[in-house]
Each structure stands twice: as C-alpha cells, then as structure tokens.
C-alpha cells in the first residue's frame, strides 16, 4: 500500500498555487477518490476557484476540508501566510460517503440524521462552522446517540468567512466524510493542559456560572489549588488556569478543558465557557508546555505500539490554535514530534477553534488520525 499523494503550495496567486499542487500530486492512482484540503484563511477569496480547478484536474476525486488560522503540512506548521495543504487518498468506494448538515432550530426537536440510520458508519471526520449557534448543541446531541460513529475533526478557525470544502465551498453548518469498516485507521488525542488538583463535585451552578464546589465558594477552591502568587493577581491566571470537566465513564481520566471567562471576587463565582450541571465532576488545570510535550509523546508512543509495523498511508492532524507555536515553539516543534516518533508520512490538517475527538468538543488538544 503506497502513501497517499500529498502537496503543499504557498502564495496568493491562484495559477501558481494550482500549478504547484498539480506538479506535486502528479498523475493520481486510478483508485484515488477522496481529497483532503486545508488552507490558511489568507486564501479565503481564492478557495472556491482552487477547489473548482482541482475538481477539473481530478474529476474522480471528492474534496473535503476547511480554513484554519494555521495549517499542518508534513512536518511544517504554516501561519499568517497564504498556503494550502492537499492529500488525496484511495478508499473502497462503498466505504466512504460525504456528509453535510446545517443545524437549525432547537436541537431537542432534531431527529437522528438520516445518514446515521442508513449508513451505519464507524468513523467520521467532520468540520464545523462556529458561526452557527446550533453547531455545538448538534454535536453534543449526536455524541449521545447510541449508534453514532467515532467522530473526529475540528471547528473552522478563520478570522473572516468560516468556509468549508465540500466538493466546492460552503459555510453555515457541518460537513465532512463518513468511513465504513473496510477503511483501516487508528486515532488518539493529546491534552495541552494538566490538572493542578483533585476531582471535585460541583455543588451549585447556574448555566455557565460556577458558584460552589464541594459546598465551598468556587473561587476559594480554585485559589487554594493554583497557589499564592496567582491567587494574589487573578489577571495573571487568564490563559494559564482553566476548568476541566472529567468525562463520565472514561477509563483514562480524560477531560474537556474549558476557558475561564470571568471571576467575581466579591461573590466567589467563576464564569466558565460551557454550560454546567449540579453534581457533575470538575477540576482545575493549567496550560503547561512541558506537560503538553510529555502528553504528546505519550500519545505518539501509544500510536506507534498500535501500528505493529504497518505503514502509515496518510494522516490528519487537528490541533488547537493555542498549541503549535504558542506552546511548543516557533519552528514547527509540535509537528516535528510526530515525524520524529512515527517517521515521515503524508500529513495534512489545521489549527482549529475547537477539536473534535470521539464526538466531543475539546480545547487545547491535538487529535491525530492515521490511515493504514
């Protein structure tokens, strides 16, 4: 099984971008049928024409992807410059299909998507539009469906139009691709924040307001755990201390990181970037470059053991905008860890406004999917 054809092109001139992609991709294998395309948001205006030109050049290939505040291409992280990364895979025709959903109205009234009932997919790679207010609720509802596939992906992170690639260019909803049982892949994720204290019980909340923990004021508990220096200057805790919501039933101690968006020192109430429920578990964590590198290496070691000598044909990596250059360093160190551990292989992806792993929306996380 050969590696998937792969290309990286940079610059704003459409003809030059297309020529570079075509030269690198070359004549595709006869069974090539699904392309993954990730572009920086500097290419938003050229994206539709670029996708159209690629479809004309390779009429048998379907295309999925999105814009990102940065993109992944092999072992390179690319930010703040016009660039596109493309990878074209070969999959059994009966074992993949494109998906598009545009959530509207109250999610409680949504019926299960027809594709979930008909296709019975095992894995999905989805891209979601953050400008649709129903996106998060739709994903959360889907995650609770007993027959849902294992869902990875990410939320578009453009500074302008939130565009996705779906055999053309679309916006406003969720799109991607479903895979059946004959598509061989492995996947894992890595956290960018580490706990600073034990798991607590949320005693009282109001929507996204964290009022009391273990029958104590929430701020009192957080101050106790984050230490004396930060407790004296709560402004310094912003972007460093976060709430973490343990995932019920996880056998690995997994958790969802959520931003702290406000603190009322007088009442001891903390505002969190998610809706909360009384009696759920909660803890606090810190953003830590060293622990992020350690957890990244642990993920890569787990994947390497699962490979059992099999060749990686191609990979999709979705990382958080807060990782990459901000947490690992300016010289593509995050992607460099992947190639150092698993060897060189075709890889594309983007830095997202939220990462999807097993149907849940994460933050400060890296999600790696490997096609074998």
C-alpha positions as CSV (number, residue, x, y, z in Angstrom):
1,X,0.0,0.0,0.0
2,X,1.6,3.2,-1.1
3,X,1.5,6.5,0.8
4,X,-1.2,9.0,-0.3
5,X,-0.1,11.7,-2.8
6,X,0.5,15.0,-0.9
7,X,1.2,18.6,-1.8
8,X,1.9,21.9,-0.1
9,X,1.7,25.2,-2.0
10,X,2.3,28.7,-0.8
11,X,1.4,32.1,-2.2
12,X,-1.7,34.1,-3.2
13,X,-1.6,33.7,-7.0
14,X,-4.2,31.1,-7.9
15,X,-2.4,29.8,-11.0
16,X,0.9,29.3,-9.2
17,X,-0.9,27.5,-6.3
18,X,-2.7,25.2,-8.7
19,X,0.5,24.5,-10.8
20,X,2.4,23.7,-7.6
21,X,-0.3,21.3,-6.3
22,X,-0.6,19.5,-9.7
23,X,3.1,19.2,-10.1
24,X,3.5,17.6,-6.6
25,X,0.4,15.4,-6.9
26,X,1.2,14.3,-10.4
27,X,-0.9,11.6,-12.1
28,X,-3.0,10.2,-9.3
29,X,-3.5,6.4,-8.9
30,X,-6.6,5.1,-10.7
31,X,-8.4,4.4,-7.4
32,X,-7.7,7.8,-5.8
33,X,-11.1,9.2,-4.9
34,X,-11.0,11.4,-1.8
35,X,-9.0,14.6,-1.3
36,X,-8.4,16.5,2.0
37,X,-7.7,20.2,1.6
38,X,-6.7,22.7,4.3
39,X,-5.9,26.3,3.6
40,X,-5.0,29.3,5.7
41,X,-7.6,32.0,5.8
42,X,-5.5,34.3,3.7
43,X,-6.8,32.1,0.8
44,X,-10.5,32.6,1.6
45,X,-11.2,34.5,-1.6
46,X,-9.3,32.1,-3.8
47,X,-10.7,28.9,-2.2
48,X,-13.7,28.3,-4.4
49,X,-11.6,28.7,-7.6
50,X,-8.9,26.5,-6.2
51,X,-11.3,23.7,-5.4
52,X,-13.0,24.0,-8.7
53,X,-9.7,23.8,-10.6
54,X,-8.7,20.7,-8.6
55,X,-12.0,19.0,-9.4
56,X,-11.5,19.7,-13.0
57,X,-8.0,18.3,-12.9
58,X,-9.1,15.2,-11.0
59,X,-12.8,14.6,-11.8
60,X,-13.0,11.3,-9.9
61,X,-11.9,12.9,-6.6
62,X,-14.3,14.2,-4.0
63,X,-13.0,17.0,-1.7
64,X,-13.4,17.9,2.0
65,X,-11.6,20.3,4.2
66,X,-11.7,23.8,5.7
67,X,-9.9,27.0,6.5
68,X,-7.6,27.4,9.5
69,X,-5.7,30.1,11.4
70,X,-2.8,27.8,10.6
71,X,-2.3,24.6,8.7
72,X,-0.3,21.4,9.0
73,X,1.6,20.0,6.1
74,X,4.0,17.2,6.6
75,X,6.3,18.4,9.4
76,X,5.6,22.1,8.8
77,X,3.3,24.4,10.6
78,X,2.3,27.4,8.5
79,X,0.7,30.6,9.9
80,X,-0.1,34.1,8.6
81,X,0.8,33.4,5.0
82,X,-1.3,32.1,2.1
83,X,-0.8,28.3,1.9
84,X,-2.8,25.2,1.1
85,X,-2.1,21.5,2.0
86,X,-3.6,18.7,0.0
87,X,-3.7,15.0,0.4
88,X,-5.5,12.5,-1.9
89,X,-6.5,9.1,-0.6
90,X,-7.8,5.9,-2.1
91,X,-10.7,4.3,-0.3
92,X,-13.2,1.5,-1.1
93,X,-16.0,3.2,-2.9
94,X,-18.7,1.6,-0.8
95,X,-16.9,2.5,2.4
96,X,-16.9,6.3,2.4
97,X,-19.5,9.0,1.8
98,X,-19.7,12.8,2.1
99,X,-21.9,14.3,4.8
100,X,-23.4,17.8,5.1
101,X,-25.7,19.0,7.9
102,X,-27.0,22.5,8.6
103,X,-28.4,22.6,12.2
104,X,-31.4,24.8,12.6
105,X,-33.8,25.4,15.4
106,X,-33.9,23.8,18.8
107,X,-31.7,20.7,18.9
108,X,-34.2,18.9,21.2
109,X,-36.5,18.7,18.2
110,X,-33.9,17.2,15.8
111,X,-34.4,13.7,14.5
112,X,-31.4,11.4,14.2
113,X,-29.6,12.3,10.9
114,X,-30.7,10.0,8.1
115,X,-27.1,9.1,7.3
116,X,-26.7,7.8,10.9
117,X,-29.6,5.4,10.4
118,X,-28.9,4.4,6.9
119,X,-25.1,4.2,6.5
120,X,-24.1,2.9,9.9
121,X,-20.6,4.5,9.6
122,X,-17.8,3.6,12.0
123,X,-15.7,6.8,11.8
124,X,-16.4,10.3,10.7
125,X,-14.1,13.3,10.0
126,X,-16.2,16.5,10.4
127,X,-15.6,20.2,10.0
128,X,-17.9,22.6,11.9
129,X,-18.8,26.3,11.5
130,X,-18.5,28.2,14.7
131,X,-20.8,31.0,13.4
132,X,-23.9,28.7,13.5
133,X,-25.2,28.9,17.1
134,X,-26.6,25.4,16.9
135,X,-23.3,23.7,15.9
136,X,-22.1,22.8,19.5
137,X,-25.5,21.6,20.6
138,X,-25.9,19.5,17.4
139,X,-22.6,17.8,18.0
140,X,-23.4,17.2,21.7
141,X,-26.7,15.7,20.8
142,X,-25.1,13.5,18.2
143,X,-22.5,12.4,20.7
144,X,-25.2,10.9,22.9
145,X,-26.7,8.8,20.1
146,X,-26.0,5.1,20.8
147,X,-25.2,4.2,17.2
148,X,-23.1,7.2,16.3
149,X,-19.7,6.7,14.7
150,X,-16.4,7.7,16.3
151,X,-16.2,11.4,15.3
152,X,-13.0,13.4,14.9
153,X,-12.4,16.7,13.2
154,X,-12.4,20.4,14.2
155,X,-14.1,23.8,14.2
156,X,-13.1,26.2,11.5
157,X,-10.8,29.0,12.7
158,X,-10.8,31.7,10.1
159,X,-10.6,35.4,11.0
160,X,-13.1,36.1,8.2
161,X,-15.5,33.8,6.4
162,X,-15.9,30.4,8.0
163,X,-15.6,28.4,4.9
164,X,-15.5,24.6,4.4
165,X,-14.6,22.4,1.4
166,X,-17.4,20.0,0.3
167,X,-16.9,19.4,-3.4
168,X,-17.0,23.1,-3.6
169,X,-17.1,25.8,-0.9
170,X,-19.8,26.0,1.7
171,X,-20.5,27.6,5.1
172,X,-23.0,27.6,7.9
173,X,-23.0,24.1,9.1
174,X,-21.2,20.8,9.5
175,X,-19.5,18.8,6.7
176,X,-17.1,16.0,6.2
177,X,-16.8,12.4,5.3
178,X,-18.0,9.1,6.8
179,X,-16.0,5.9,6.7
180,X,-17.1,2.2,6.9
181,X,-15.5,-0.8,8.4
182,X,-13.1,-1.5,5.4
183,X,-11.2,1.7,6.0
184,X,-8.3,0.9,8.3
185,X,-7.3,3.7,10.7
186,X,-6.1,4.4,14.2
187,X,-6.6,7.6,16.2
188,X,-5.7,9.2,19.5
189,X,-5.6,12.6,21.2
190,X,-3.3,14.6,23.5
191,X,-4.1,17.2,26.1
192,X,-2.4,20.6,26.4
193,X,-3.4,21.2,30.0
194,X,-2.6,19.2,33.1
195,X,-4.7,19.0,36.4
196,X,-3.5,21.0,39.4
197,X,-5.7,19.3,41.9
198,X,-8.1,16.5,42.6
199,X,-11.5,15.9,41.0
200,X,-14.3,17.9,42.8
201,X,-18.1,17.8,42.8
202,X,-20.0,20.8,41.6
203,X,-22.4,21.7,44.4
204,X,-24.2,24.7,42.8
205,X,-24.2,26.2,39.3
206,X,-26.3,28.5,37.1
207,X,-25.9,27.9,33.4
208,X,-22.2,28.6,32.9
209,X,-21.6,30.1,36.4
210,X,-19.6,28.0,38.8
211,X,-21.0,29.0,42.2
212,X,-19.8,26.4,44.7
213,X,-17.6,23.3,44.7
214,X,-17.7,20.7,47.5
215,X,-20.0,23.1,49.3
216,X,-17.4,25.8,49.3
217,X,-17.2,29.0,47.2
218,X,-15.8,28.1,43.7
219,X,-13.1,30.8,43.8
220,X,-11.9,29.7,47.2
221,X,-11.2,26.2,45.9
222,X,-9.5,27.5,42.7
223,X,-7.3,29.9,44.7
224,X,-6.3,27.1,47.0
225,X,-5.1,25.0,44.1
226,X,-3.4,27.5,41.8
227,X,-1.1,28.8,44.5
228,X,-0.3,32.0,46.4
229,X,1.3,34.0,43.5
230,X,-1.6,33.7,41.1
231,X,-4.2,34.0,43.9
232,X,-2.9,37.5,44.6
233,X,-3.3,38.6,41.0
234,X,-6.1,36.8,39.2
235,X,-5.5,38.6,36.0
236,X,-2.3,36.5,35.6
237,X,-4.4,33.4,35.7
238,X,-6.1,34.2,32.4
239,X,-4.9,31.9,29.7
240,X,-3.0,29.8,32.2
241,X,-5.6,28.3,34.5
242,X,-8.7,26.6,33.1
243,X,-11.6,24.5,34.3
244,X,-11.6,20.8,33.3
245,X,-14.7,18.6,33.1
246,X,-13.9,14.9,33.5
247,X,-15.7,12.6,31.0
248,X,-18.0,10.2,32.7
249,X,-17.0,6.6,32.1
250,X,-13.6,7.4,30.8
251,X,-11.1,4.7,31.8
252,X,-8.1,7.0,31.0
253,X,-9.1,10.0,33.2
254,X,-10.0,12.1,30.1
255,X,-11.4,15.6,30.5
256,X,-12.6,18.6,28.5
257,X,-10.8,21.9,29.0
258,X,-12.9,25.0,29.2
259,X,-11.9,28.7,29.4
260,X,-12.4,30.8,32.5
261,X,-14.3,33.8,31.1
262,X,-14.9,35.8,34.2
263,X,-14.4,36.0,38.0
264,X,-16.5,37.9,40.6
265,X,-14.2,38.2,43.6
266,X,-16.9,39.5,45.9
267,X,-19.2,36.5,45.4
268,X,-16.6,33.9,44.6
269,X,-18.4,33.0,41.4
270,X,-16.4,31.9,38.3
271,X,-17.8,32.0,34.7
272,X,-16.8,29.1,32.5
273,X,-17.0,28.7,28.8
274,X,-19.6,25.9,28.9
275,X,-22.9,25.0,30.5
276,X,-22.6,23.2,33.8
277,X,-24.8,20.9,35.9
278,X,-25.0,20.5,39.6
279,X,-23.3,17.4,41.0
280,X,-21.1,16.9,37.9
281,X,-17.4,16.5,38.4
282,X,-15.0,19.4,37.9
283,X,-11.3,20.2,38.4
284,X,-8.8,22.9,37.6
285,X,-5.9,22.6,35.2
286,X,-3.0,24.7,33.9
287,X,-1.6,25.3,30.5
288,X,1.9,23.9,30.6
289,X,4.3,23.5,27.7
290,X,6.4,20.7,29.4
291,X,3.4,18.6,30.3
292,X,1.9,19.2,26.8
293,X,5.1,17.8,25.3
294,X,5.1,14.8,27.6
295,X,1.5,14.0,26.9
296,X,2.1,14.4,23.2
297,X,4.9,11.9,23.4
298,X,2.8,9.5,25.3
299,X,0.1,9.7,22.5
300,X,2.7,9.1,19.9
301,X,4.1,6.1,21.8
302,X,0.7,4.6,22.1
303,X,0.0,5.0,18.3
304,X,3.4,3.5,17.5
305,X,2.7,0.4,19.5
306,X,-0.7,0.1,17.8
307,X,0.9,0.3,14.3
308,X,2.6,-3.0,14.8
309,X,4.9,-2.3,11.9
310,X,2.1,-1.3,9.5
311,X,2.8,1.6,7.1
312,X,1.1,4.9,7.5
313,X,-0.5,5.9,4.2
314,X,-1.6,9.4,5.4
315,X,-2.6,11.3,8.4
316,X,-4.9,14.1,9.5
317,X,-3.8,16.3,12.5
318,X,-6.2,18.8,14.1
319,X,-4.6,20.9,16.8
320,X,-5.7,23.9,18.8
321,X,-4.8,27.4,17.8
322,X,-3.4,27.7,21.4
323,X,-0.9,24.9,20.8
324,X,1.6,24.9,17.9
325,X,3.9,27.9,18.0
326,X,2.4,29.2,21.3
327,X,3.0,26.0,23.3
328,X,5.7,24.0,21.5
329,X,7.8,26.7,19.9
330,X,8.0,28.8,16.6
331,X,9.8,26.2,14.5
332,X,7.1,23.6,13.9
333,X,8.1,21.6,17.0
334,X,4.7,20.1,17.5
335,X,4.6,18.5,14.1
336,X,8.3,17.7,14.4
337,X,7.5,15.5,17.3
338,X,5.1,13.5,15.1
339,X,7.6,12.8,12.3
340,X,10.4,12.1,14.9
341,X,8.3,9.4,16.5
342,X,6.4,7.9,13.6
343,X,8.7,8.8,10.7
344,X,7.9,10.9,7.6
345,X,4.5,10.3,6.1
346,X,1.9,12.5,4.2
347,X,0.0,14.6,6.8
348,X,-2.4,17.5,6.5
349,X,-4.6,19.3,9.0
350,X,-5.2,22.6,10.6
351,X,-5.2,24.6,13.8
352,X,-8.8,24.7,15.0
353,X,-11.1,26.8,17.1
354,X,-12.1,23.6,18.9
355,X,-11.1,20.0,18.3
356,X,-13.4,17.0,17.9
357,X,-12.4,13.7,19.3
358,X,-14.9,10.8,19.8
359,X,-17.8,13.2,19.3
360,X,-16.8,15.7,21.9
361,X,-15.6,19.3,21.6
362,X,-12.2,19.7,23.2
363,X,-9.8,22.6,23.7
364,X,-6.0,22.8,23.8
365,X,-5.9,19.3,22.3
366,X,-4.2,17.6,19.4
367,X,-6.1,14.9,17.5
368,X,-4.2,12.6,15.2
369,X,-5.8,10.2,12.8
370,X,-3.7,7.7,10.8
371,X,-4.9,5.9,7.7
372,X,-3.2,2.5,7.2
